[in-house]
Amino acid sequence: MSQHEAVKEAVVVLDNKDDNPSLVAYVTLTLQIDEVSSVLRTWLKTRLPEYMLPNSFMVLDKLPLTPNGKIDRKALPTPDALSTKLYQAPRDMLELQLAQIWENVLEICPIGIRDNFFELGGHSLLAVKLMSQIQQTFDRHLPIATLFQGATIAELASIIRHHDTTWPTLIPIQPQGHRLPLFCLPGAGGNVLYFHSLAAHLGKEQPCYGLQPPGLDAKTTTPNTIEALASHHLKELQGLQPQGPYYLVGHCFGGKVAFELARQLEQRGETVALLTILDSTAPTFNLKAALMLR
């Protein structure tokens, strides 16, 4: 951050309030710029991986110092004591209720309707809590992956207003970029939200999509075999990308589905250029059956 032309001094500390760790950056400026958080975060994205980006930025007139001239970290203001991003207040009752839920879950106040859930320190565990409170408040059972389309209060409010009761199974985790997409298959439970970190590390030029099983909304039927689930995903995948080569990654149970999906694609004469299996068990070895065969 100190290399940015508008930054005079900078220090980053780890805030671990209520076991919810986040990075907070404190800066003094040589130039006055609008939307400090957005400008510095965008600039840092080209130089640092996502996990090293501060969740919030605080602009100070000067950094507090100890008597011996070192930065006094204990004297730095708390992250919610001031904000560097232009606050946009809720425009109606729905956005106001959502803002109250976000502030309760993220423990940040105030939160504007254009603030991004992930940039505020949101992660998969907090997303579960957020969606649970939304369901209780509005009686709307939204998939957690909705946060990929509605990462701000304004976007989420629009989704709730026009809520489609059918949950999609192909989720655009990060649809930007010109490379061939990476298709991610989650473990048991089917929630693809945790692939957000992977997509962030791969950057804005690598599109990433999640393939979650049908039936998460308890209104449609979930395929009862790996082969049937892979067949369903094949249709979804080829609806977006009609021809290979294909790039697949599966985690845990999703590794088995990804393997079967790759097999079905190659049976159709398609090329699977990448099949990545993460933390998935190998096929069960039956020792008794093997001894009998001997």
PyMOL commands that set and color helices and strands:
alter all, ss='L'
color gray80, all
select helices_A, chain A and resi 17-19+36-45+50-52+73-75+79-81+93-106+124-138+144-148+153-161+193-202+226-240+253-267+287-293
alter helices_A, ss='H'
color red, helices_A
select strands_A, chain A and resi 7-15+22-29+56-59+170-174+182-185+208-211+246-251+272-278
alter strands_A, ss='S'
color yellow, strands_A
deselect
rebuild
show_as cartoon
